[in-house]
Amino acid sequence: MHTLDLMEQAIEAAQAMGYSVRREWLGGAAGGRCEFGGRRWIFLDLSLNQLEQLDQLREALASAPERHTIPMGATLEAFVGDRRAAA
């Protein structure tokens, strides 16, 4: 699967979990999952390349408490994995 296809699937999964996904120029300093203003967000850093942004999404999805509440395709499921199992 291509990076852009996987990115699109990951964004759709995040939105299904109730997150809004924003792309902002963060200069490599930040990114990931947070909550403010009564909304849940995932920020992707536009200063990073697509693979690095995809990794930000993977980290955010893998650590999300809602992770197992939505169905994901086999490729996205394998990509996201389960960080709790690694801990």
Secondary structure, DSSP 8 states (H G I E B T S, - for coil): --HHHHHHHHHHHHHHTTEEEEEE--TTS--EEEEETTEEEEEEETTS-HHHHHHHHHHHHHH-TTGGGS---HHHHHHH--HHHH-
